[in-house]
């Protein structure tokens, strides 16, 4: 790749797990990441500026090196270590914020789990377009939290798509896409991490192809599209007509949401602390059997064993 072909990008992400691998893939793949952009935390007073550059914090006096090493680096720390500016944005509808992003003069804008929707004036900034890394096999499971709905459906396979962003949320042409297995009982954070790693690989490939003029665009089939928003309280309920395998996978998958799943057994409701195991071929002689803090519940088919509050 010649100097003229090296693409220049902005990476818009989050402080969480999902944005790390795409950023590292771009950096290690020779892409020029001109800045990393994160959203301002909500409910901050006084209200933050529309956009500002964040400085790397200094070392914490008296902090234990071992504890510092155990914490997983955020995209902000990865950027600071490499001298990449980190911007915090509170509003993408503000003229100052748009002008600041435009000043970086990038070819492609890359999004990996950025919580703010990009308005048209931002979508139109980069000449090669804006790319989004989405953890589903689009057009299935469009929306803000596709992995939640993957777990809820009991899917054994999902995927990652890199698509061009348009005004239609998650509806732009797909440039890269690949499936990924959903292992039995995997927790959400680990699945997020695996999708992130695959997404980084696909994003790097898509950026390189866009820069080289060789990207292949696949139009999404809107007739087969599905969209899910943020889950409601009812979406955390687990009915007994589910299979034990599906219930086990869902409860494990959403265990880091900070909200318990609720097993609904007839007229009774049990808040679940943890899914312990399941047996597909087992049958109880009652809807459930309580064993201290553990509960065995008859599902369809199989028996699920959980810890309840």
SVG drawing of the C-alpha trace seen along z (x, -y; Angstrom):
<svg xmlns="http://www.w3.org/2000/svg" viewBox="-51 -26 55 64">
<polyline fill="none" stroke="black" stroke-width="0.4" points="0.0,0.0 1.5,-3.3 1.3,-6.5 -1.4,-7.8 -3.5,-4.7 -3.3,-4.8 -6.9,-5.6 -7.5,-8.2 -10.3,-7.5 -12.1,-8.6 -13.2,-5.9 -16.4,-6.6 -16.8,-4.1 -17.5,-3.5 -15.6,-3.0 -16.8,0.6 -15.5,3.9 -16.9,3.8 -14.9,0.8 -11.4,2.1 -10.7,4.7 -11.9,2.6 -9.6,-0.3 -6.6,2.1 -7.3,3.8 -7.2,0.4 -4.0,-0.7 -2.2,2.6 -3.4,2.8 -1.6,-0.4 -4.7,-2.6 -4.2,-6.2 -6.5,-6.7 -6.6,-10.5 -8.8,-10.6 -11.0,-8.5 -14.4,-9.9 -16.5,-8.8 -19.8,-10.2 -20.0,-12.3 -21.5,-10.5 -25.1,-11.3 -26.5,-13.5 -23.3,-15.4 -23.6,-18.9 -22.6,-21.4 -23.4,-20.2 -20.2,-19.4 -19.2,-21.3 -20.5,-20.0 -17.1,-18.6 -13.8,-18.7 -10.4,-16.9 -9.7,-14.8 -6.2,-14.6 -4.7,-11.4 -4.9,-11.2 -1.6,-11.0 -0.5,-8.0 -2.6,-7.6 -0.3,-8.1 0.0,-5.0 -1.9,-2.8 -0.8,0.8 0.8,1.7 -0.8,5.1 -4.3,3.7 -3.6,1.3 -2.5,4.1 -5.6,6.2 -8.0,3.6 -8.7,4.0 -7.7,0.9 -10.4,-1.2 -10.3,-2.7 -9.3,-6.0 -6.2,-4.5 -5.2,-2.6 -5.4,-6.0 -3.5,-7.9 -0.7,-5.4 -0.2,-5.9 -0.6,-9.7 -4.0,-9.6 -6.3,-12.5 -9.4,-11.5 -12.5,-13.6 -15.6,-13.6 -18.8,-14.7 -22.1,-15.7 -24.0,-16.5 -23.5,-15.7 -26.1,-18.3 -24.0,-21.2 -22.2,-23.1 -19.0,-23.3 -18.9,-19.5 -19.4,-18.9 -16.8,-21.5 -14.3,-19.8 -14.9,-16.4 -14.5,-17.9 -11.2,-19.4 -9.6,-16.0 -10.1,-15.6 -10.6,-11.8 -11.6,-9.4 -13.8,-7.2 -15.7,-7.5 -15.9,-4.2 -18.5,-3.4 -18.2,-0.6 -20.8,-0.7 -21.2,-4.5 -24.5,-5.4 -25.4,-8.6 -27.1,-8.5 -25.2,-10.3 -27.1,-13.1 -26.9,-13.7 -24.3,-16.5 -21.9,-14.0 -22.7,-11.1 -21.8,-13.4 -18.4,-14.4 -16.1,-11.6 -15.8,-11.2 -15.8,-7.4 -18.6,-7.2 -19.3,-6.0 -19.0,-2.4 -20.7,-0.7 -19.7,2.6 -22.9,4.3 -23.0,7.6 -25.7,9.5 -26.2,10.9 -28.0,7.9 -30.7,7.4 -31.6,9.6 -31.6,7.9 -31.2,4.3 -31.2,2.0 -29.1,0.9 -28.6,4.2 -28.7,7.1 -26.9,9.6 -29.7,9.4 -32.2,10.5 -29.8,13.2 -29.8,14.7 -33.5,14.3 -34.2,16.1 -31.9,18.9 -29.9,18.6 -26.9,20.9 -25.3,18.7 -25.2,14.9 -22.6,12.8 -21.0,9.5 -21.8,7.1 -19.9,4.0 -22.2,1.7 -22.3,-1.8 -24.4,-4.1 -27.4,-5.9 -30.5,-7.7 -32.0,-4.2 -30.8,-2.8 -28.6,0.3 -30.1,0.4 -27.2,-0.6 -25.3,1.6 -23.2,4.4 -19.5,4.5 -18.4,7.3 -20.2,10.0 -19.3,13.3 -21.1,15.7 -20.0,16.6 -21.1,19.4 -23.0,18.6 -21.5,21.2 -23.9,22.8 -24.1,20.8 -21.6,18.0 -22.0,14.8 -22.8,11.6 -19.4,9.8 -17.5,12.7 -19.8,12.9 -19.4,9.2 -15.6,9.6 -15.7,12.4 -18.0,10.3 -15.6,7.3 -12.6,9.4 -14.4,10.5 -15.7,7.0 -12.2,5.6 -11.0,8.0 -14.0,7.2 -13.8,3.4 -10.1,3.3 -10.9,5.2 -13.8,2.9 -11.7,-0.2 -8.9,1.0 -11.3,2.0 -13.0,-1.4 -9.7,-3.2 -8.6,-1.0 -11.9,-1.3 -12.6,2.5 -15.3,2.7 -18.3,4.8 -21.7,3.5 -24.6,5.9 -28.0,4.3 -30.0,5.4 -33.2,7.3 -35.7,5.2 -38.4,7.9 -36.3,10.1 -35.3,7.3 -36.1,7.4 -35.7,4.5 -35.6,4.7 -35.3,1.7 -34.3,1.6 -35.9,4.5 -38.8,3.9 -39.4,5.6 -41.4,8.3 -38.4,9.2 -36.5,10.4 -39.2,13.0 -38.5,16.7 -41.7,18.8 -41.8,22.5 -42.7,23.3 -39.0,22.5 -36.5,25.3 -34.2,25.6 -31.2,25.0 -32.8,21.7 -33.6,20.5 -30.1,21.4 -28.4,19.5 -30.6,16.5 -30.1,16.2 -26.4,16.6 -26.2,14.2 -27.9,11.3 -26.2,11.9 -24.2,8.7 -27.2,6.5 -27.7,5.6 -31.3,6.8 -32.3,10.4 -34.2,12.7 -37.6,13.8 -38.8,17.4 -42.6,17.4 -44.0,20.8 -47.8,20.7 -48.8,17.8 -45.4,17.8 -42.4,15.6 -38.8,16.3 -36.0,13.8 -32.9,15.6 -29.4,14.9 -27.7,17.4 -28.3,20.2 -26.5,23.3 -27.1,26.0 -29.7,27.9 -30.6,31.4 -32.4,31.8 -33.7,35.3 -34.8,34.9 -38.4,34.7 -39.8,33.6 -43.1,34.8 -44.0,31.2 -43.6,27.8 -40.6,27.1 -38.6,28.4 -37.0,26.1 -33.7,27.2 -32.5,24.4 -31.5,21.4 -31.6,23.7 -34.6,24.3 -35.2,27.0 -37.9,26.1 -39.6,28.2 -39.3,26.6 -40.3,27.8 -38.2,29.9 -35.7,30.4 -35.1,29.2 -33.3,26.0 -31.5,25.5 -31.1,21.9 -30.1,20.0 -32.9,17.7 -33.0,14.7"/>
</svg>
